[in-house]
Amino acid sequence: MFISLSRHNHFFIFTFVAMFLFVSSYTHANEAERYALIIGNASYKIGALDNPLNDAKDIGKKLDEQNFKVTLLLDANTDVMQRVIADFYKKISSSKAASVFYYAGHAMQINNVNYLLPINVKIQSKEALLQSSVSLNFLLSTMREAKSKTNIVILDACRNNPFAAAQGDSSGRGLALGDGAGKGLAPIEAPPGTFIAYSTEPGRVASDGKGRNGTYTKHLLEHITTATDVEAMFKSVRQGVMRETGQKQIPWEHSSLYSAFLFKKNDAKELPTIPSF
C-alpha cells in the first residue's frame, strides 16, 4: 500500500514522536534512584551567615518529599565535608542514578579554582586557606567516579567576603589574599551528564537575603517541585532573582545534560511541561 503524507501529516508525526520521546525520557529520569547531598555552612568565626542552615533544611525537605534519599550536613568542618562527600558518591553505583549536590555558605576562587569553605576554614594565609577548604574539583572528580547518569550541582555561595574586615578591606567585597584570588566564583564547564547552577554569575557576589532564605534559594524553593524540566525550571529561578534584585544578581548555569530531568517525583496525573512546536 502506498500512503501519501502531506506536509501537515509530516508535522503531526514529528510533533507526536517528539512528545513521546520527551515524556519517555521524563518517566525514565523519575524512575531512576535519586540521591541528594545538602550542605549548609553558616557559623563561621568571621563572616557568619544568617540563612544557609534554613536554606539547606528547606531544600532537603523539598527533595525528601520528591523521593530523594537525602543526606543533610550542617555547619561542617573540613574533614567532615570531605568524608561525607566521598561517602555520598561511593554509595551511588548505578549508571541510571541521579544525584543532587546543594551547597549554601561561603565559597571563593583562587587561580580560577573554586573552593567551598567549611566553618573551620583558616585565613591566616592563602596556603592555610587552601588546605582547610574543599575544592570543587574534588567534588567533581568524586562525582565522576560514581558514574551516575545525571548530576545536578547547585551552589548558593559567594554571599559576601568573610575575610575583608580581617584583612583591612572595608568594602566587604572581593578577597585580599594575594595574587590569584578573585571575587565570586570562577566559571566551570559541566562534565557530561552534569548541570551546574550558580546563585549568581561568575565573578559576582550573591545576596544572603532578608527573610528565612537566601534570595536565590527562596526562588529555587518556589520552582523546584514544578513539573518542568530542570533547564526550564532554572530559567524561572533566574527571572525571579533578577526581578527581586533589580538585575544586580543574575543566576548562571552550565549544562551538559543529555536527558530530561525533573526534581518533581513521577506522577502519572501530571506530565511535564512539553515544548511547543
ZASEKOL-241828 format. One record per residue (C-alpha): residue number from 1; x negated, y negated, z; residue in one letter. Coordinates in nm, 2 decimals. Layout:
BEGIN
+-----+--------+--------+--------+---+
:   k :      u :      v :      w : r :
+-----+--------+--------+--------+---+
: NUM :      X :      Y :      Z : a :
...
+-----+--------+--------+--------+---+
This chain:
BEGIN
+-----+--------+--------+--------+---+
:   k :      u :      v :      w : r :
+-----+--------+--------+--------+---+
:   1 :   0.00 :   0.00 :   0.00 : m :
:   2 :  -0.13 :  -0.34 :  -0.09 : f :
:   3 :  -0.05 :  -0.62 :   0.16 : i :
:   4 :  -0.09 :  -0.98 :   0.07 : s :
:   5 :  -0.17 :  -1.22 :   0.35 : l :
:   6 :  -0.11 :  -1.59 :   0.33 : s :
:   7 :  -0.33 :  -1.85 :   0.49 : r :
:   8 :  -0.07 :  -1.87 :   0.76 : h :
:   9 :  -0.09 :  -1.50 :   0.82 : n :
:  10 :  -0.47 :  -1.51 :   0.85 : h :
:  11 :  -0.44 :  -1.79 :   1.11 : f :
:  12 :  -0.19 :  -1.60 :   1.31 : f :
:  13 :  -0.40 :  -1.28 :   1.31 : i :
:  14 :  -0.71 :  -1.48 :   1.41 : f :
:  15 :  -0.53 :  -1.65 :   1.69 : t :
:  16 :  -0.39 :  -1.32 :   1.82 : f :
:  17 :  -0.72 :  -1.15 :   1.81 : v :
:  18 :  -0.90 :  -1.44 :   1.99 : a :
:  19 :  -0.63 :  -1.44 :   2.26 : m :
:  20 :  -0.66 :  -1.07 :   2.30 : f :
:  21 :  -1.04 :  -1.08 :   2.34 : l :
:  22 :  -1.02 :  -1.37 :   2.58 : f :
:  23 :  -0.76 :  -1.20 :   2.81 : v :
:  24 :  -0.95 :  -0.87 :   2.79 : s :
:  25 :  -1.27 :  -1.05 :   2.90 : s :
:  26 :  -1.08 :  -1.22 :   3.18 : y :
:  27 :  -0.94 :  -0.89 :   3.30 : t :
:  28 :  -1.28 :  -0.72 :   3.29 : h :
:  29 :  -1.45 :  -1.01 :   3.47 : a :
:  30 :  -1.20 :  -0.99 :   3.75 : n :
:  31 :  -1.22 :  -0.61 :   3.79 : e :
:  32 :  -1.60 :  -0.62 :   3.85 : a :
:  33 :  -1.74 :  -0.61 :   4.20 : e :
:  34 :  -1.76 :  -0.97 :   4.34 : r :
:  35 :  -2.01 :  -1.09 :   4.59 : y :
:  36 :  -2.08 :  -1.44 :   4.74 : a :
:  37 :  -2.36 :  -1.57 :   4.95 : l :
:  38 :  -2.27 :  -1.90 :   5.11 : i :
:  39 :  -2.53 :  -2.11 :   5.29 : i :
:  40 :  -2.47 :  -2.44 :   5.48 : g :
:  41 :  -2.75 :  -2.63 :   5.65 : n :
:  42 :  -2.67 :  -2.94 :   5.85 : a :
:  43 :  -2.85 :  -2.95 :   6.18 : s :
:  44 :  -3.19 :  -3.10 :   6.06 : y :
:  45 :  -3.40 :  -3.27 :   6.32 : k :
:  46 :  -3.44 :  -3.55 :   6.07 : i :
:  47 :  -3.16 :  -3.63 :   5.84 : g :
:  48 :  -2.88 :  -3.43 :   6.00 : a :
:  49 :  -2.57 :  -3.40 :   5.77 : l :
:  50 :  -2.20 :  -3.41 :   5.86 : d :
:  51 :  -2.03 :  -3.18 :   5.62 : n :
:  52 :  -2.23 :  -2.88 :   5.49 : p :
:  53 :  -2.11 :  -2.64 :   5.77 : l :
:  54 :  -1.75 :  -2.73 :   5.68 : n :
:  55 :  -1.83 :  -2.70 :   5.31 : d :
:  56 :  -1.98 :  -2.36 :   5.35 : a :
:  57 :  -1.70 :  -2.23 :   5.57 : k :
:  58 :  -1.43 :  -2.36 :   5.34 : d :
:  59 :  -1.59 :  -2.22 :   5.02 : i :
:  60 :  -1.64 :  -1.89 :   5.20 : g :
:  61 :  -1.28 :  -1.87 :   5.30 : k :
:  62 :  -1.16 :  -1.95 :   4.94 : k :
:  63 :  -1.38 :  -1.68 :   4.79 : l :
:  64 :  -1.28 :  -1.43 :   5.05 : d :
:  65 :  -0.92 :  -1.49 :   4.95 : e :
:  66 :  -1.02 :  -1.41 :   4.59 : q :
:  67 :  -1.16 :  -1.07 :   4.67 : n :
:  68 :  -1.53 :  -1.17 :   4.70 : f :
:  69 :  -1.74 :  -0.98 :   4.96 : k :
:  70 :  -1.87 :  -1.30 :   5.14 : v :
:  71 :  -2.19 :  -1.34 :   5.33 : t :
:  72 :  -2.18 :  -1.67 :   5.52 : l :
:  73 :  -2.50 :  -1.82 :   5.66 : l :
:  74 :  -2.51 :  -2.14 :   5.87 : l :
:  75 :  -2.80 :  -2.36 :   5.99 : d :
:  76 :  -3.06 :  -2.11 :   5.88 : a :
:  77 :  -3.44 :  -2.13 :   5.92 : n :
:  78 :  -3.69 :  -2.04 :   5.65 : t :
:  79 :  -3.74 :  -1.67 :   5.75 : d :
:  80 :  -3.37 :  -1.60 :   5.78 : v :
:  81 :  -3.28 :  -1.77 :   5.45 : m :
:  82 :  -3.54 :  -1.57 :   5.26 : q :
:  83 :  -3.45 :  -1.25 :   5.42 : r :
:  84 :  -3.07 :  -1.29 :   5.37 : v :
:  85 :  -3.12 :  -1.39 :   5.00 : i :
:  86 :  -3.34 :  -1.09 :   4.93 : a :
:  87 :  -3.10 :  -0.85 :   5.11 : d :
:  88 :  -2.79 :  -1.00 :   4.94 : f :
:  89 :  -2.92 :  -0.93 :   4.59 : y :
:  90 :  -3.06 :  -0.59 :   4.68 : k :
:  91 :  -2.71 :  -0.47 :   4.76 : k :
:  92 :  -2.59 :  -0.58 :   4.41 : i :
:  93 :  -2.69 :  -0.29 :   4.20 : s :
:  94 :  -2.41 :  -0.28 :   3.94 : s :
:  95 :  -2.46 :  -0.43 :   3.60 : s :
:  96 :  -2.09 :  -0.51 :   3.60 : k :
:  97 :  -2.11 :  -0.71 :   3.93 : a :
:  98 :  -2.05 :  -1.08 :   3.96 : a :
:  99 :  -2.23 :  -1.29 :   4.22 : s :
: 100 :  -2.19 :  -1.64 :   4.35 : v :
: 101 :  -2.46 :  -1.83 :   4.54 : f :
: 102 :  -2.34 :  -2.16 :   4.70 : y :
: 103 :  -2.57 :  -2.39 :   4.90 : y :
: 104 :  -2.48 :  -2.71 :   5.08 : a :
: 105 :  -2.76 :  -2.91 :   5.25 : g :
: 106 :  -3.08 :  -3.08 :   5.18 : h :
: 107 :  -3.29 :  -2.99 :   4.87 : a :
: 108 :  -3.57 :  -3.16 :   4.68 : m :
: 109 :  -3.81 :  -3.12 :   4.39 : q :
: 110 :  -4.18 :  -3.13 :   4.37 : i :
: 111 :  -4.36 :  -3.10 :   4.04 : n :
: 112 :  -4.03 :  -3.01 :   3.88 : n :
: 113 :  -3.97 :  -2.71 :   4.11 : v :
: 114 :  -3.66 :  -2.72 :   4.32 : n :
: 115 :  -3.66 :  -2.63 :   4.69 : y :
: 116 :  -3.38 :  -2.56 :   4.93 : l :
: 117 :  -3.46 :  -2.69 :   5.28 : l :
: 118 :  -3.40 :  -2.48 :   5.59 : p :
: 119 :  -3.32 :  -2.66 :   5.91 : i :
: 120 :  -3.68 :  -2.60 :   6.04 : n :
: 121 :  -3.85 :  -2.75 :   5.74 : v :
: 122 :  -4.18 :  -2.91 :   5.82 : k :
: 123 :  -4.25 :  -3.26 :   5.67 : i :
: 124 :  -4.60 :  -3.33 :   5.80 : q :
: 125 :  -4.74 :  -3.28 :   5.45 : s :
: 126 :  -4.64 :  -3.16 :   5.11 : k :
: 127 :  -4.82 :  -2.83 :   5.18 : e :
: 128 :  -4.63 :  -2.77 :   5.51 : a :
: 129 :  -4.30 :  -2.85 :   5.33 : l :
: 130 :  -4.36 :  -2.61 :   5.05 : l :
: 131 :  -4.45 :  -2.33 :   5.30 : q :
: 132 :  -4.14 :  -2.39 :   5.51 : s :
: 133 :  -3.88 :  -2.43 :   5.22 : s :
: 134 :  -3.71 :  -2.18 :   4.99 : v :
: 135 :  -3.80 :  -2.22 :   4.62 : s :
: 136 :  -3.51 :  -2.19 :   4.38 : l :
: 137 :  -3.74 :  -1.99 :   4.16 : n :
: 138 :  -3.74 :  -1.73 :   4.44 : f :
: 139 :  -3.36 :  -1.72 :   4.43 : l :
: 140 :  -3.35 :  -1.68 :   4.05 : l :
: 141 :  -3.62 :  -1.41 :   4.04 : s :
: 142 :  -3.44 :  -1.21 :   4.31 : t :
: 143 :  -3.12 :  -1.26 :   4.12 : m :
: 144 :  -3.27 :  -1.12 :   3.80 : r :
: 145 :  -3.38 :  -0.80 :   3.98 : e :
: 146 :  -3.02 :  -0.74 :   4.08 : a :
: 147 :  -2.92 :  -0.72 :   3.72 : k :
: 148 :  -2.57 :  -0.83 :   3.78 : s :
: 149 :  -2.38 :  -0.93 :   3.47 : k :
: 150 :  -2.25 :  -1.27 :   3.59 : t :
: 151 :  -2.43 :  -1.51 :   3.83 : n :
: 152 :  -2.29 :  -1.84 :   3.95 : i :
: 153 :  -2.52 :  -2.08 :   4.14 : v :
: 154 :  -2.37 :  -2.39 :   4.30 : i :
: 155 :  -2.60 :  -2.65 :   4.46 : l :
: 156 :  -2.43 :  -2.92 :   4.66 : d :
: 157 :  -2.75 :  -3.07 :   4.77 : a :
: 158 :  -2.97 :  -3.39 :   4.75 : c :
: 159 :  -2.73 :  -3.58 :   4.97 : r :
: 160 :  -3.00 :  -3.82 :   5.08 : n :
: 161 :  -3.37 :  -3.83 :   5.16 : n :
: 162 :  -3.42 :  -3.70 :   5.51 : p :
: 163 :  -3.78 :  -3.79 :   5.52 : f :
: 164 :  -3.77 :  -4.16 :   5.41 : a :
: 165 :  -3.74 :  -4.30 :   5.76 : a :
: 166 :  -4.01 :  -4.08 :   5.90 : a :
: 167 :  -4.25 :  -4.19 :   5.63 : q :
: 168 :  -4.17 :  -4.56 :   5.62 : g :
: 169 :  -3.93 :  -4.58 :   5.33 : d :
: 170 :  -3.63 :  -4.78 :   5.45 : s :
: 171 :  -3.43 :  -4.72 :   5.13 : s :
: 172 :  -3.32 :  -4.38 :   5.24 : g :
: 173 :  -3.37 :  -4.25 :   4.88 : r :
: 174 :  -3.64 :  -4.08 :   4.70 : g :
: 175 :  -3.93 :  -3.89 :   4.85 : l :
: 176 :  -4.26 :  -4.02 :   4.99 : a :
: 177 :  -4.47 :  -3.71 :   5.00 : l :
: 178 :  -4.73 :  -3.80 :   4.74 : g :
: 179 :  -4.78 :  -3.70 :   4.38 : d :
: 180 :  -4.53 :  -3.46 :   4.23 : g :
: 181 :  -4.23 :  -3.54 :   4.45 : a :
: 182 :  -3.92 :  -3.68 :   4.28 : g :
: 183 :  -3.57 :  -3.79 :   4.36 : k :
: 184 :  -3.29 :  -3.54 :   4.33 : g :
: 185 :  -3.33 :  -3.20 :   4.18 : l :
: 186 :  -3.51 :  -3.11 :   3.86 : a :
: 187 :  -3.31 :  -2.97 :   3.56 : p :
: 188 :  -3.34 :  -2.60 :   3.52 : i :
: 189 :  -3.22 :  -2.36 :   3.24 : e :
: 190 :  -3.00 :  -2.08 :   3.35 : a :
: 191 :  -3.13 :  -1.73 :   3.28 : p :
: 192 :  -2.90 :  -1.51 :   3.06 : p :
: 193 :  -2.56 :  -1.44 :   3.22 : g :
: 194 :  -2.60 :  -1.73 :   3.47 : t :
: 195 :  -2.42 :  -2.05 :   3.53 : f :
: 196 :  -2.59 :  -2.32 :   3.74 : i :
: 197 :  -2.39 :  -2.62 :   3.88 : a :
: 198 :  -2.54 :  -2.93 :   4.04 : y :
: 199 :  -2.34 :  -3.16 :   4.26 : s :
: 200 :  -2.50 :  -3.45 :   4.06 : t :
: 201 :  -2.71 :  -3.49 :   3.75 : e :
: 202 :  -3.09 :  -3.41 :   3.78 : p :
: 203 :  -3.29 :  -3.69 :   3.94 : g :
: 204 :  -2.99 :  -3.84 :   4.12 : r :
: 205 :  -2.85 :  -3.82 :   4.48 : v :
: 206 :  -2.51 :  -3.68 :   4.58 : a :
: 207 :  -2.27 :  -3.82 :   4.84 : s :
: 208 :  -2.22 :  -3.64 :   5.17 : d :
: 209 :  -1.85 :  -3.76 :   5.17 : g :
: 210 :  -1.64 :  -3.94 :   5.43 : k :
: 211 :  -1.40 :  -3.66 :   5.53 : g :
: 212 :  -1.43 :  -3.30 :   5.62 : r :
: 213 :  -1.62 :  -3.21 :   5.30 : n :
: 214 :  -1.88 :  -3.35 :   5.08 : g :
: 215 :  -1.75 :  -3.53 :   4.77 : t :
: 216 :  -1.84 :  -3.25 :   4.53 : y :
: 217 :  -1.72 :  -2.96 :   4.74 : t :
: 218 :  -1.40 :  -3.15 :   4.81 : k :
: 219 :  -1.32 :  -3.13 :   4.44 : h :
: 220 :  -1.46 :  -2.79 :   4.40 : l :
: 221 :  -1.22 :  -2.66 :   4.66 : l :
: 222 :  -0.93 :  -2.82 :   4.48 : e :
: 223 :  -1.00 :  -2.64 :   4.15 : h :
: 224 :  -1.18 :  -2.32 :   4.23 : i :
: 225 :  -0.87 :  -2.10 :   4.25 : t :
: 226 :  -0.70 :  -2.22 :   3.94 : t :
: 227 :  -0.66 :  -1.97 :   3.66 : a :
: 228 :  -0.92 :  -2.14 :   3.44 : t :
: 229 :  -1.25 :  -2.01 :   3.30 : d :
: 230 :  -1.55 :  -2.12 :   3.51 : v :
: 231 :  -1.68 :  -2.37 :   3.25 : e :
: 232 :  -1.35 :  -2.55 :   3.21 : a :
: 233 :  -1.30 :  -2.55 :   3.58 : m :
: 234 :  -1.62 :  -2.73 :   3.65 : f :
: 235 :  -1.53 :  -2.99 :   3.39 : k :
: 236 :  -1.22 :  -3.07 :   3.61 : s :
: 237 :  -1.45 :  -3.09 :   3.91 : v :
: 238 :  -1.68 :  -3.33 :   3.73 : r :
: 239 :  -1.39 :  -3.55 :   3.63 : q :
: 240 :  -1.26 :  -3.57 :   3.99 : g :
: 241 :  -1.60 :  -3.66 :   4.13 : v :
: 242 :  -1.67 :  -3.92 :   3.87 : m :
: 243 :  -1.33 :  -4.09 :   3.94 : r :
: 244 :  -1.38 :  -4.09 :   4.31 : e :
: 245 :  -1.74 :  -4.23 :   4.30 : t :
: 246 :  -1.68 :  -4.47 :   4.01 : g :
: 247 :  -1.92 :  -4.26 :   3.80 : q :
: 248 :  -2.20 :  -4.31 :   4.04 : k :
: 249 :  -2.21 :  -3.93 :   4.09 : q :
: 250 :  -2.19 :  -3.71 :   3.78 : i :
: 251 :  -2.20 :  -3.34 :   3.84 : p :
: 252 :  -2.40 :  -3.14 :   3.59 : w :
: 253 :  -2.41 :  -2.78 :   3.48 : e :
: 254 :  -2.62 :  -2.55 :   3.26 : h :
: 255 :  -2.47 :  -2.22 :   3.13 : s :
: 256 :  -2.59 :  -1.91 :   2.96 : s :
: 257 :  -2.28 :  -1.71 :   3.03 : l :
: 258 :  -2.18 :  -1.47 :   2.76 : y :
: 259 :  -1.84 :  -1.35 :   2.90 : s :
: 260 :  -1.55 :  -1.52 :   3.06 : a :
: 261 :  -1.54 :  -1.56 :   3.44 : f :
: 262 :  -1.28 :  -1.69 :   3.68 : l :
: 263 :  -1.30 :  -1.74 :   4.05 : f :
: 264 :  -0.94 :  -1.66 :   4.08 : k :
: 265 :  -0.87 :  -1.29 :   4.15 : k :
: 266 :  -0.69 :  -1.08 :   3.88 : n :
: 267 :  -0.32 :  -1.15 :   3.89 : d :
: 268 :  -0.11 :  -0.99 :   3.62 : a :
: 269 :   0.16 :  -1.26 :   3.68 : k :
: 270 :  -0.08 :  -1.54 :   3.60 : e :
: 271 :  -0.30 :  -1.53 :   3.29 : l :
: 272 :  -0.59 :  -1.78 :   3.25 : p :
: 273 :  -0.56 :  -2.10 :   3.05 : t :
: 274 :  -0.62 :  -1.99 :   2.69 : i :
: 275 :  -0.78 :  -2.24 :   2.44 : p :
: 276 :  -0.55 :  -2.36 :   2.17 : s :
: 277 :  -0.65 :  -2.32 :   1.80 : f :
+-----+--------+--------+--------+---+
